Amino acid sequence: MIEEQKLRRNLSLIADVAKRADVEIILAFKAFALWKTFPVFREYIHSTTASSLSEARLAFEEFGAPAHTYSPAYTDDEIDTIASCSSHLTFNSLTQYERYHQRVLSVNPELSLGLRVNPEYSEVETLLYNPCAPGTRFGVSVDKLPTVLPSDIEGFHCHCHCESGADVLQRTLVHIEEKFSRWFPQLKWLNLGGGHLMTRKDYDVELLIALMKGLHERYPWLRIILEPGSAFAWQTGPLVSHVVDIVEDKGIRTAILDVSFTCHMPDCLEMPYFPDVRYAEHVDETKSGAEHFSHPSPHTPHLYRLGGNSCLSGDYMSAWQFDHELQVGEEVIFEDMIHYTTVKTNTFNGITHPAIVMLHADGTREVLRQYGYEDYRSRMD
């Protein structure tokens, strides 16, 4: 359930930052692509960022503006349509640039071309999400750039963050400028990617604005672009599930839900991270073995694994302490499940997706999408 009032709160903050810092902040579809909410977004922002043909089309056809597009690898059968749906197109490598730059400009002469560069610095600790880890497939390192850039390259694109603070950006900018500022006089724009979680309560918005103003002072000809995803939909709504059964083995109780971690919340297993569950407290994984289940604290006896409804053995997470005995039919509510969750779902096992609902500012609820058998069947066509 996405809550319009909370979404507008985030959008207002982002629009204010963009205005005060004189930067362009655009929506990254990789984290949020619920196109039926785009009329709300268009009141606050003007562009989006895409990483595939489908995302570029979504930007052009549903958001109503050409995309800022970057992909690790464009292909012959998609590149022309991507170019026609884009305002900016960033190449991941010099070989991709050589292969396609003339072709895309012949399709869309208004395209602004860029290169993704690798500053070889990132504070993202989880390797799965670290784009600058050794051996990365993302971007051109400083030693591979020519002294004079091709004349049709107008921008650099860097992406080094994941739900990071402004202090991380401050440290990252030192590396970006140290390595790449010698090329800035040849450019028109600098895209600092996503991961700037400016709508998180403890994010230092004033530092972000100061950093952007500092860039403008040093490089006044550069247009600065940020493309966060999570920041737009951060804390805008929960995933509401229900207990369908409670099973026990070797003293471990599992509340089986009508949602799946592997199908609906894959980041929980991939990263992994433990989502907040309303009216429950997460118990450290190392303390949630059978012994802990069998001998819970007398003050907190209601300890459960939460299990998904797929047949993957590992489709569960441990463990949450509730303040009461769970009953079949009651709700288990996962907080902050709009960003990434809604775009990373899959149809493994034919598990039905949760419906997507908008809670409007006036308190009314609108079902944006209800899923069923035909959605699964169409994936197998």
C-alpha positions as CSV (number, residue, x, y, z in Angstrom):
1,M,0.0,0.0,0.0
2,I,1.5,3.3,-1.1
3,E,0.5,6.3,0.9
4,E,0.0,9.4,-1.2
5,Q,0.6,11.9,1.7
6,K,3.9,10.3,2.5
7,L,4.9,10.2,-1.2
8,R,4.1,13.9,-1.6
9,R,6.2,14.6,1.6
10,N,9.2,13.0,-0.1
11,L,8.6,14.6,-3.4
12,S,8.3,18.1,-1.8
13,L,11.6,17.6,0.0
14,I,13.3,16.4,-3.2
15,A,11.9,19.3,-5.2
16,D,13.1,21.8,-2.6
17,V,16.6,20.3,-2.6
18,A,16.7,20.5,-6.4
19,K,15.7,24.2,-6.4
20,R,18.0,25.3,-3.5
21,A,21.0,23.4,-4.9
22,D,20.3,24.2,-8.5
23,V,20.6,20.5,-9.6
24,E,18.3,18.2,-11.5
25,I,17.0,15.3,-9.4
26,I,15.3,12.5,-11.4
27,L,13.5,9.3,-10.6
28,A,15.4,6.0,-11.1
29,F,13.0,3.3,-12.2
30,K,15.3,0.6,-10.9
31,A,13.8,1.3,-7.4
32,F,10.3,2.5,-8.3
33,A,8.3,2.2,-11.5
34,L,4.6,2.3,-10.4
35,W,3.5,4.3,-13.5
36,K,0.0,4.9,-12.2
37,T,1.5,7.2,-9.7
38,F,3.4,9.3,-12.3
39,P,0.7,12.1,-12.4
40,V,1.7,12.8,-8.8
41,F,5.5,12.7,-9.6
42,R,5.1,15.1,-12.6
43,E,3.9,17.8,-10.2
44,Y,7.4,17.8,-8.6
45,I,10.0,16.4,-11.1
46,H,10.4,16.5,-14.9
47,S,12.6,13.5,-15.8
48,T,13.4,9.9,-15.0
49,T,16.4,7.5,-15.5
50,A,16.2,4.2,-17.3
51,S,18.5,1.2,-17.6
52,S,16.8,-0.9,-20.2
53,L,14.5,-0.7,-23.3
54,S,11.4,-1.3,-21.2
55,E,12.3,1.4,-18.7
56,A,13.2,3.9,-21.5
57,R,9.8,3.2,-23.1
58,L,8.1,3.7,-19.7
59,A,9.7,7.0,-19.3
60,F,8.8,8.2,-22.8
61,E,5.3,6.7,-23.0
62,E,4.0,6.8,-19.5
63,F,6.0,9.5,-17.7
64,G,5.8,11.7,-20.8
65,A,9.5,12.7,-21.1
66,P,12.5,11.1,-22.7
67,A,14.8,9.2,-20.3
68,H,18.3,9.7,-19.0
69,T,19.4,6.2,-20.0
70,Y,22.4,4.1,-18.9
71,S,22.9,0.4,-19.6
72,P,25.9,-1.8,-19.0
73,A,25.4,-3.3,-22.5
74,Y,23.2,-2.0,-25.3
75,T,22.3,-4.5,-28.0
76,D,21.7,-4.2,-31.8
77,D,18.0,-5.1,-31.6
78,E,17.2,-2.5,-28.9
79,I,19.5,0.4,-29.3
80,D,17.5,2.3,-31.9
81,T,14.3,2.3,-29.8
82,I,16.2,3.2,-26.7
83,A,17.8,6.2,-28.5
84,S,14.4,7.4,-29.7
85,C,13.1,7.3,-26.1
86,S,16.0,9.1,-24.5
87,S,17.3,12.6,-24.0
88,H,20.6,11.4,-22.5
89,L,22.4,8.2,-23.3
90,T,25.4,7.0,-21.3
91,F,27.8,4.3,-22.4
92,N,29.4,1.9,-20.0
93,S,32.6,1.4,-22.0
94,L,34.6,3.0,-24.8
95,T,33.9,0.0,-27.0
96,Q,30.2,0.4,-26.6
97,Y,30.6,4.1,-27.4
98,E,32.6,3.3,-30.6
99,R,30.1,0.7,-31.7
100,Y,26.9,2.8,-31.3
101,H,27.6,6.5,-30.9
102,Q,27.1,7.4,-34.6
103,R,24.1,5.1,-34.9
104,V,22.2,6.6,-31.9
105,L,22.9,10.2,-33.1
106,S,21.5,9.3,-36.5
107,V,18.3,8.0,-34.8
108,N,18.1,11.0,-32.4
109,P,20.4,13.9,-33.2
110,E,19.2,15.7,-30.0
111,L,20.8,13.0,-27.7
112,S,23.4,14.1,-25.2
113,L,26.0,11.3,-24.9
114,G,28.0,10.4,-21.8
115,L,30.4,7.9,-20.4
116,R,30.1,6.1,-17.1
117,V,33.4,6.5,-15.2
118,N,34.7,4.4,-12.3
119,P,36.2,6.5,-9.4
120,E,37.4,3.2,-7.8
121,Y,36.0,4.3,-4.5
122,S,32.8,3.3,-2.7
123,E,31.8,2.9,0.9
124,V,29.1,0.4,0.1
125,E,30.0,-2.6,2.3
126,T,27.8,-5.3,0.7
127,L,29.6,-6.4,-2.4
128,L,26.4,-7.3,-4.1
129,Y,25.6,-3.6,-4.3
130,N,29.1,-2.1,-4.6
131,P,29.6,-0.8,-8.1
132,C,33.3,0.0,-7.6
133,A,34.5,-3.3,-6.2
134,P,37.7,-4.7,-7.8
135,G,36.8,-6.4,-11.1
136,T,33.7,-4.3,-11.5
137,R,32.0,-4.4,-14.9
138,F,30.8,-0.8,-14.5
139,G,32.4,2.2,-16.0
140,V,35.7,3.4,-17.4
141,S,38.7,3.9,-15.0
142,V,40.9,7.0,-15.2
143,D,43.8,5.1,-16.8
144,K,41.6,4.1,-19.8
145,L,40.3,7.6,-20.7
146,P,41.9,9.5,-23.6
147,T,43.4,12.9,-22.8
148,V,40.9,14.5,-25.2
149,L,37.4,13.0,-25.1
150,P,35.5,12.3,-28.3
151,S,33.8,15.5,-29.4
152,D,30.2,14.1,-28.9
153,I,30.8,13.0,-25.3
154,E,29.1,15.7,-23.2
155,G,28.9,14.1,-19.7
156,F,30.3,11.8,-17.1
157,H,28.1,9.4,-15.0
158,C,29.3,8.1,-11.6
159,H,27.4,5.8,-9.3
160,C,29.0,4.9,-6.0
161,H,26.3,4.9,-3.4
162,C,23.6,2.8,-1.8
163,E,21.2,4.4,0.6
164,S,24.1,6.6,1.7
165,G,24.4,9.9,3.6
166,A,25.6,13.2,2.4
167,D,28.9,12.7,4.4
168,V,29.6,9.7,2.1
169,L,29.0,11.8,-0.9
170,Q,31.4,14.4,0.5
171,R,34.2,11.9,0.8
172,T,33.4,10.4,-2.6
173,L,33.5,13.7,-4.4
174,V,37.2,14.0,-3.3
175,H,38.0,10.9,-5.3
176,I,35.8,11.9,-8.3
177,E,37.3,15.3,-8.6
178,E,40.9,14.1,-8.0
179,K,40.6,11.5,-10.8
180,F,38.3,13.2,-13.4
181,S,38.1,16.9,-12.9
182,R,40.8,17.4,-15.6
183,W,38.1,16.4,-18.1
184,F,35.4,18.6,-16.7
185,P,36.2,21.5,-19.0
186,Q,35.3,19.2,-21.9
187,L,31.8,18.3,-20.5
188,K,28.4,19.9,-20.1
189,W,27.0,17.7,-17.3
190,L,27.9,15.4,-14.4
191,N,25.5,12.7,-13.2
192,L,26.3,11.6,-9.6
193,G,24.0,8.6,-9.8
194,G,21.7,7.3,-7.1
195,G,21.9,6.1,-3.5
196,H,21.5,9.6,-2.1
197,L,18.9,8.9,0.6
198,M,17.9,12.5,1.2
199,T,14.4,11.7,2.6
200,R,15.8,9.6,5.5
201,K,15.3,11.4,8.8
202,D,19.0,11.5,9.7
203,Y,20.2,12.6,6.2
204,D,22.1,15.9,6.3
205,V,20.2,17.8,3.6
206,E,22.0,21.0,4.3
207,L,25.4,19.3,3.7
208,L,24.1,17.9,0.4
209,I,23.0,21.4,-0.7
210,A,26.3,22.9,0.3
211,L,28.2,20.2,-1.6
212,M,26.2,20.9,-4.7
213,K,26.8,24.6,-4.4
214,G,30.5,24.0,-4.0
215,L,30.5,22.0,-7.3
216,H,28.8,24.9,-9.0
217,E,31.4,27.3,-7.7
218,R,34.2,25.2,-9.0
219,Y,32.7,24.1,-12.3
220,P,29.9,26.6,-13.1
221,W,29.4,25.3,-16.6
222,L,28.4,21.8,-15.4
223,R,24.8,20.8,-15.0
224,I,24.6,18.4,-12.0
225,I,22.2,15.5,-12.0
226,L,21.2,13.2,-9.2
227,E,19.1,10.1,-9.8
228,P,18.0,8.5,-6.5
229,G,15.5,5.7,-6.5
230,S,14.8,4.8,-2.8
231,A,14.7,8.4,-1.7
232,F,11.5,9.0,-3.6
233,A,9.5,6.1,-2.1
234,W,11.3,5.8,1.2
235,Q,8.9,5.1,4.1
236,T,5.8,5.6,1.8
237,G,4.0,2.4,2.6
238,P,4.0,-1.2,3.9
239,L,3.4,-4.7,2.5
240,V,0.4,-6.2,4.4
241,S,0.5,-10.0,4.7
242,H,-1.6,-12.5,6.7
243,V,-0.8,-15.5,8.8
244,V,-2.1,-18.6,7.0
245,D,-0.6,-21.3,9.2
246,I,1.7,-21.8,12.2
247,V,4.0,-24.9,12.2
248,E,6.6,-26.1,14.6
249,D,9.7,-28.3,14.2
250,K,12.4,-28.9,16.8
251,G,11.1,-26.2,18.9
252,I,11.1,-23.6,16.1
253,R,7.8,-22.0,15.3
254,T,7.2,-20.6,11.9
255,A,4.3,-18.3,11.0
256,I,3.6,-19.1,7.3
257,L,2.4,-16.0,5.4
258,D,0.5,-15.4,2.2
259,V,3.6,-13.6,0.8
260,S,7.1,-14.8,-0.1
261,F,10.5,-13.4,0.6
262,T,12.0,-14.9,-2.5
263,C,9.1,-13.8,-4.7
264,H,8.1,-10.4,-3.2
265,M,11.0,-9.3,-1.0
266,P,14.1,-10.7,-2.6
267,D,16.4,-8.0,-1.2
268,C,15.7,-9.4,2.3
269,L,17.5,-12.6,1.2
270,E,20.0,-11.1,-1.2
271,M,21.5,-8.3,0.8
272,P,20.3,-9.5,3.4
273,Y,18.5,-7.1,5.5
274,F,15.7,-7.5,8.1
275,P,12.6,-5.4,7.5
276,D,10.8,-3.7,10.3
277,V,7.6,-5.6,11.2
278,R,4.9,-3.6,12.9
279,Y,4.3,-4.6,16.5
280,A,7.3,-6.9,16.5
281,E,11.0,-6.7,17.4
282,H,13.6,-8.5,15.4
283,V,15.8,-10.9,17.3
284,D,19.4,-11.3,16.3
285,E,19.9,-14.2,13.9
286,T,22.7,-15.7,16.1
287,K,20.2,-15.8,19.0
288,S,17.2,-17.3,17.2
289,G,18.2,-21.0,17.0
290,A,16.1,-23.8,18.4
291,E,17.4,-23.3,21.9
292,H,16.3,-19.7,21.9
293,F,12.9,-20.7,20.6
294,S,12.5,-23.4,23.1
295,H,13.5,-21.3,26.1
296,P,12.4,-17.8,25.3
297,S,12.4,-15.0,27.9
298,P,9.4,-15.2,30.2
299,H,8.8,-11.6,29.3
300,T,8.9,-12.2,25.6
301,P,7.5,-15.7,24.8
302,H,6.1,-15.1,21.4
303,L,9.0,-15.7,19.0
304,Y,8.5,-16.7,15.4
305,R,10.2,-17.3,12.2
306,L,8.3,-15.7,9.3
307,G,7.9,-18.1,6.4
308,G,7.0,-17.4,2.8
309,N,4.5,-19.4,0.9
310,S,6.8,-20.7,-1.9
311,C,8.4,-24.1,-1.8
312,L,11.9,-22.8,-1.6
313,S,13.4,-24.2,1.6
314,G,15.1,-20.9,2.4
315,D,12.0,-18.7,1.9
316,Y,11.9,-17.5,5.5
317,M,13.6,-15.1,7.9
318,S,14.3,-15.4,11.6
319,A,13.1,-14.2,14.0
320,W,10.6,-11.7,15.3
321,Q,9.4,-11.3,18.8
322,F,5.7,-10.4,19.0
323,D,3.8,-9.1,22.0
324,H,1.1,-11.8,21.6
325,E,0.5,-15.3,20.3
326,L,-0.1,-15.1,16.5
327,Q,-3.3,-16.4,15.1
328,V,-4.2,-17.6,11.7
329,G,-5.8,-14.8,9.7
330,E,-4.2,-11.9,11.4
331,E,-2.1,-9.3,9.6
332,V,1.7,-9.2,9.7
333,I,2.8,-5.8,8.3
334,F,6.2,-5.2,6.8
335,E,7.1,-1.6,6.9
336,D,8.7,0.5,4.1
337,M,8.2,-2.0,1.3
338,I,7.5,0.3,-1.7
339,H,10.9,1.0,-3.1
340,Y,12.7,-2.0,-4.8
341,T,10.1,-4.5,-3.5
342,T,7.5,-3.5,-6.1
343,V,10.0,-3.8,-9.0
344,K,11.9,-6.9,-8.0
345,T,9.0,-9.3,-7.6
346,N,9.0,-12.5,-9.6
347,T,6.6,-15.3,-10.4
348,F,8.6,-18.3,-9.1
349,N,6.2,-21.1,-8.1
350,G,3.3,-19.1,-9.6
351,I,2.9,-17.3,-6.3
352,T,0.3,-14.6,-6.6
353,H,1.6,-11.0,-6.2
354,P,0.1,-8.8,-3.6
355,A,-2.3,-6.2,-4.9
356,I,-1.0,-2.6,-5.2
357,V,-3.2,-0.1,-3.4
358,M,-2.9,3.7,-3.2
359,L,-4.1,5.3,0.0
360,H,-5.0,8.8,-1.1
361,A,-4.5,11.9,1.0
362,D,-8.3,12.1,1.6
363,G,-8.3,8.6,3.2
364,T,-9.8,6.7,0.2
365,R,-8.2,3.6,-1.1
366,E,-7.7,2.8,-4.8
367,V,-6.6,-0.6,-6.1
368,L,-4.0,0.2,-8.7
369,R,-3.4,-3.4,-9.7
370,Q,-4.8,-6.8,-8.8
371,Y,-2.8,-9.8,-9.9
372,G,-4.0,-13.3,-10.9
373,Y,-3.4,-16.4,-13.0
374,E,-3.2,-14.5,-16.4
375,D,-0.2,-12.5,-15.1
376,Y,1.7,-15.8,-14.3
377,R,0.5,-17.4,-17.6
378,S,1.6,-14.4,-19.7
379,R,5.2,-14.7,-18.3
380,M,5.3,-18.2,-19.7
381,D,4.1,-17.3,-23.2
